[in-house]
């Protein structure tokens, strides 16, 4: 069974903008997805939302259930429907779709 093994978040500033990238690792050793969760004004808040609130919800779940996971994150995240949570969810959602694309050889 394919499951989410970990969710990592990276914040960096290669130029003048603060960028946030999410990496979702799966139980398949070489299968992972990447997503952009950048919110330049509050990048550290997005990192905290992913690490402290969303990551624990996702570990052990099937990454192919993108719609179910989106609802889970939206309803159980600390900040409801604001830019911090929306960017955090978007980064994870993009990473999950990246995994689905790789599974479909796209």
MARBA-204428 format. One record per residue: residue number from 1; y, x, z of N, C-alpha, C in turn; residue in one letter. Coordinates in Angstrom, 3 decimals, always signed. Example, Ala and Ser with C-alpha at 12.3 -4.5 7.8 and 13.67 -1.06 7.14 Angstrom:
// residues 2
[1,[-5.690,+13.190,+7.800],[-4.500,+12.300,+7.800],[-3.300,+13.200,+7.800],A]
[2,[-2.250,+12.850,+7.080],[-1.060,+13.670,+7.140],[+0.030,+12.900,+7.870],S]
END
This chain:
// residues 106
[1,[-1.174,+0.838,+0.000],[+0.000,+0.000,+0.000],[+1.247,+0.889,+0.000],X]
[2,[+2.171,+0.605,-0.864],[+3.418,+1.348,-0.972],[+4.390,+0.881,+0.113],X]
[3,[+4.914,+1.821,+0.886],[+5.854,+1.489,+1.953],[+7.029,+2.465,+1.958],X]
[4,[+8.090,+2.052,+2.630],[+9.240,+2.921,+2.832],[+8.922,+3.836,+4.007],X]
[5,[+8.982,+5.130,+3.766],[+8.692,+6.129,+4.793],[+9.947,+6.538,+5.549],X]
[6,[+11.070,+6.614,+4.837],[+12.316,+7.016,+5.488],[+13.489,+6.632,+4.602],X]
[7,[+14.657,+6.546,+5.223],[+15.913,+6.328,+4.509],[+16.864,+7.415,+4.990],X]
[8,[+17.335,+8.203,+4.047],[+18.259,+9.283,+4.372],[+19.617,+8.984,+3.747],X]
[9,[+20.656,+9.431,+4.402],[+22.004,+9.220,+3.874],[+22.754,+10.545,+3.923],X]
[10,[+23.473,+10.828,+2.846],[+24.201,+12.083,+2.707],[+25.664,+11.788,+2.415],X]
[11,[+26.550,+12.377,+3.192],[+27.988,+12.257,+2.955],[+28.520,+13.637,+2.606],X]
[12,[+29.282,+13.706,+1.535],[+29.844,+14.983,+1.119],[+31.116,+14.729,+0.319],X]
[13,[+31.890,+15.765,+0.133],[+33.149,+15.665,-0.602],[+33.241,+16.827,-1.588],X]
[14,[+32.664,+16.683,-2.787],[+32.685,+17.788,-3.744],[+34.091,+18.089,-4.274],X]
[15,[+34.958,+17.097,-4.257],[+36.363,+17.298,-4.647],[+37.222,+16.749,-3.509],X]
[16,[+38.030,+15.776,-3.787],[+38.882,+15.192,-2.748],[+38.350,+13.853,-2.250],X]
[17,[+37.319,+13.325,-2.862],[+36.762,+12.028,-2.485],[+35.535,+12.191,-1.610],X]
[18,[+35.418,+11.340,-0.599],[+34.224,+11.321,+0.252],[+33.169,+10.442,-0.411],X]
[19,[+32.015,+11.009,-0.705],[+30.932,+10.297,-1.362],[+29.781,+10.098,-0.398],X]
[20,[+29.040,+8.994,-0.596],[+27.872,+8.688,+0.231],[+26.715,+8.349,-0.705],X]
[21,[+25.593,+9.041,-0.526],[+24.394,+8.801,-1.330],[+23.244,+8.485,-0.385],X]
[22,[+22.465,+7.474,-0.756],[+21.297,+7.063,+0.023],[+20.038,+7.460,-0.739],X]
[23,[+19.061,+7.977,-0.012],[+17.769,+8.335,-0.585],[+16.689,+7.586,+0.188],X]
[24,[+15.921,+6.762,-0.526],[+14.815,+6.015,+0.077],[+13.523,+6.720,-0.303],X]
[25,[+12.794,+7.198,+0.705],[+11.520,+7.890,+0.504],[+10.383,+6.902,+0.713],X]
[26,[+9.333,+7.039,-0.082],[+8.201,+6.122,+0.012],[+6.945,+6.856,+0.493],X]
[27,[+5.903,+6.084,+0.714],[+4.618,+6.649,+1.128],[+3.966,+7.461,+0.016],X]
[28,[+4.425,+7.294,-1.224],[+3.972,+8.141,-2.326],[+4.806,+9.416,-2.280],X]
[29,[+4.187,+10.586,-2.153],[+4.925,+11.830,-1.881],[+6.097,+12.137,-2.819],X]
[30,[+5.970,+11.896,-4.095],[+7.029,+12.260,-5.044],[+7.879,+11.075,-5.477],X]
[31,[+7.643,+9.892,-4.919],[+8.375,+8.700,-5.328],[+9.510,+8.408,-4.350],X]
[32,[+10.728,+8.453,-4.863],[+11.901,+8.150,-4.051],[+12.957,+7.526,-4.953],X]
[33,[+13.965,+6.933,-4.344],[+15.072,+6.356,-5.093],[+16.397,+6.811,-4.522],X]
[34,[+17.400,+6.882,-5.391],[+18.747,+7.282,-4.993],[+19.724,+6.159,-5.286],X]
[35,[+20.721,+6.001,-4.417],[+21.739,+4.990,-4.626],[+23.082,+5.442,-4.090],X]
[36,[+24.143,+4.950,-4.703],[+25.514,+5.290,-4.306],[+26.025,+4.252,-3.305],X]
[37,[+26.434,+4.715,-2.131],[+26.954,+3.833,-1.079],[+28.385,+4.211,-0.710],X]
[38,[+29.123,+4.772,-1.655],[+30.439,+5.318,-1.365],[+31.456,+4.239,-0.996],X]
[39,[+32.101,+4.445,+0.137],[+33.287,+3.693,+0.569],[+34.215,+4.769,+1.122],X]
[40,[+35.103,+5.249,+0.281],[+35.854,+6.467,+0.582],[+36.714,+6.371,+1.839],X]
[41,[+37.204,+5.187,+2.164],[+38.074,+5.058,+3.324],[+37.317,+5.148,+4.646],X]
[42,[+36.074,+4.731,+4.681],[+35.292,+4.711,+5.924],[+33.882,+5.217,+5.671],X]
[43,[+33.775,+6.384,+5.080],[+32.453,+6.895,+4.706],[+31.561,+7.132,+5.918],X]
[44,[+32.128,+7.562,+7.044],[+31.290,+7.804,+8.219],[+30.748,+6.496,+8.802],X]
[45,[+31.478,+5.402,+8.629],[+30.986,+4.103,+9.087],[+29.801,+3.649,+8.244],X]
[46,[+29.835,+3.935,+6.945],[+28.704,+3.597,+6.068],[+27.484,+4.408,+6.478],X]
[47,[+27.676,+5.684,+6.765],[+26.570,+6.533,+7.215],[+25.955,+5.958,+8.491],X]
[48,[+26.795,+5.550,+9.431],[+26.298,+4.967,+10.685],[+25.571,+3.649,+10.431],X]
[49,[+26.096,+2.826,+9.539],[+25.437,+1.548,+9.235],[+24.035,+1.778,+8.679],X]
[50,[+23.901,+2.745,+7.787],[+22.582,+3.043,+7.216],[+21.657,+3.597,+8.294],X]
[51,[+22.109,+4.629,+8.987],[+21.247,+5.308,+9.964],[+20.898,+4.437,+11.166],X]
[52,[+21.879,+3.764,+11.729],[+21.686,+3.075,+13.003],[+21.204,+1.634,+12.880],X]
[53,[+21.542,+0.970,+11.786],[+21.237,-0.459,+11.692],[+20.257,-0.819,+10.579],X]
[54,[+20.392,-0.204,+9.402],[+19.552,-0.605,+8.273],[+18.246,+0.181,+8.185],X]
[55,[+18.303,+1.470,+8.418],[+17.093,+2.305,+8.347],[+15.968,+1.748,+9.198],X]
[56,[+16.217,+1.399,+10.485],[+15.117,+0.872,+11.313],[+14.508,-0.429,+10.771],X]
[57,[+15.296,-1.219,+10.049],[+14.779,-2.468,+9.476],[+13.811,-2.216,+8.323],X]
[58,[+13.972,-1.089,+7.640],[+13.265,-0.872,+6.381],[+11.989,-0.051,+6.488],X]
[59,[+11.887,+0.795,+7.488],[+10.716,+1.666,+7.621],[+9.440,+0.812,+7.682],X]
[60,[+8.478,+1.163,+6.838],[+7.191,+0.475,+6.819],[+7.119,-0.736,+5.892],X]
[61,[+8.231,-1.104,+5.279],[+8.247,-2.271,+4.377],[+8.021,-1.843,+2.931],X]
[62,[+7.624,-2.796,+2.105],[+7.345,-2.547,+0.691],[+8.671,-2.441,-0.076],X]
[63,[+8.947,-1.305,-0.720],[+10.221,-1.139,-1.415],[+10.353,-1.996,-2.671],X]
[64,[+9.276,-2.576,-3.131],[+9.327,-3.425,-4.329],[+9.884,-4.808,-4.032],X]
[65,[+9.968,-5.187,-2.763],[+10.482,-6.511,-2.378],[+12.004,-6.462,-2.231],X]
[66,[+12.694,-6.172,-3.322],[+14.131,-5.929,-3.260],[+14.921,-7.134,-2.758],X]
[67,[+14.588,-8.335,-3.204],[+15.337,-9.517,-2.784],[+15.131,-9.797,-1.299],X]
[68,[+13.903,-9.683,-0.836],[+13.598,-9.891,+0.582],[+14.315,-8.858,+1.454],X]
[69,[+14.297,-7.607,+1.017],[+14.946,-6.548,+1.790],[+16.460,-6.716,+1.796],X]
[70,[+17.040,-7.169,+0.680],[+18.481,-7.404,+0.650],[+18.859,-8.466,+1.674],X]
[71,[+18.113,-9.583,+1.703],[+18.398,-10.646,+2.689],[+18.231,-10.137,+4.108],X]
[72,[+17.180,-9.365,+4.355],[+16.938,-8.800,+5.679],[+18.116,-7.936,+6.118],X]
[73,[+18.580,-7.057,+5.236],[+19.695,-6.182,+5.586],[+20.985,-6.970,+5.774],X]
[74,[+21.231,-7.928,+4.915],[+22.466,-8.716,+4.992],[+22.540,-9.531,+6.283],X]
[75,[+21.431,-10.104,+6.693],[+21.428,-10.969,+7.877],[+21.273,-10.211,+9.188],X]
[76,[+20.797,-8.972,+9.137],[+20.559,-8.222,+10.367],[+21.448,-7.003,+10.538],X]
[77,[+22.348,-6.765,+9.602],[+23.272,-5.642,+9.730],[+24.339,-5.970,+10.764],X]
[78,[+24.908,-4.955,+11.339],[+25.894,-5.160,+12.402],[+27.181,-5.778,+11.871],X]
[79,[+27.707,-5.237,+10.749],[+28.927,-5.780,+10.156],[+28.523,-6.764,+9.081],X]
[80,[+28.815,-8.031,+9.278],[+28.423,-9.036,+8.289],[+29.478,-9.186,+7.207],X]
[81,[+29.059,-8.999,+5.975],[+29.848,-9.273,+4.782],[+31.196,-8.566,+4.754],X]
[82,[+31.223,-7.343,+5.192],[+32.427,-6.529,+5.093],[+32.167,-5.330,+4.209],X]
[83,[+33.190,-4.547,+3.928],[+33.015,-3.425,+3.005],[+32.048,-2.351,+3.513],X]
[84,[+31.983,-2.135,+4.805],[+31.073,-1.120,+5.336],[+29.625,-1.530,+5.082],X]
[85,[+29.240,-2.714,+5.529],[+27.865,-3.174,+5.336],[+27.555,-3.374,+3.859],X]
[86,[+28.481,-3.926,+3.098],[+28.225,-4.152,+1.676],[+27.963,-2.848,+0.931],X]
[87,[+28.702,-1.789,+1.234],[+28.459,-0.501,+0.586],[+27.144,+0.112,+1.039],X]
[88,[+26.819,-0.016,+2.316],[+25.545,+0.502,+2.816],[+24.372,-0.211,+2.145],X]
[89,[+24.442,-1.534,+2.088],[+23.375,-2.312,+1.439],[+23.296,-1.972,-0.045],X]
[90,[+24.443,-1.844,-0.697],[+24.451,-1.542,-2.131],[+23.754,-0.219,-2.419],X]
[91,[+24.014,+0.798,-1.608],[+23.362,+2.089,-1.816],[+21.856,+2.006,-1.666],X]
[92,[+21.410,+1.287,-0.646],[+19.973,+1.120,-0.442],[+19.371,+0.285,-1.560],X]
[93,[+20.059,-0.786,-1.950],[+19.568,-1.661,-3.017],[+19.428,-0.883,-4.331],X]
[94,[+20.407,-0.064,-4.652],[+20.305,+0.761,-5.863],[+19.117,+1.713,-5.785],X]
[95,[+18.891,+2.298,-4.617],[+17.746,+3.204,-4.443],[+16.429,+2.454,-4.612],X]
[96,[+16.365,+1.225,-4.103],[+15.144,+0.427,-4.265],[+14.901,+0.090,-5.735],X]
[97,[+15.966,-0.238,-6.469],[+15.821,-0.526,-7.895],[+15.474,+0.744,-8.671],X]
[98,[+15.947,+1.883,-8.207],[+15.568,+3.157,-8.819],[+14.062,+3.375,-8.675],X]
[99,[+13.536,+3.050,-7.493],[+12.084,+3.155,-7.272],[+11.333,+2.213,-8.195],X]
[100,[+11.797,+0.965,-8.306],[+11.134,+0.008,-9.209],[+11.154,+0.495,-10.652],X]
[101,[+12.271,+1.081,-11.055],[+12.366,+1.617,-12.418],[+11.383,+2.755,-12.639],X]
[102,[+11.252,+3.624,-11.660],[+10.305,+4.733,-11.782],[+8.866,+4.220,-11.829],X]
[103,[+8.568,+3.198,-11.043],[+7.215,+2.601,-11.069],[+6.896,+1.987,-12.423],X]
[104,[+7.940,+1.483,-13.109],[+7.757,+0.872,-14.421],[+7.909,+1.887,-15.551],X]
[105,[+8.010,+3.171,-15.192],[+8.203,+4.244,-16.178],[+9.444,+4.050,-17.033],X]
[106,[+10.505,+3.578,-16.421],[+11.775,+3.389,-17.134],[+12.769,+4.466,-16.768],X]
END
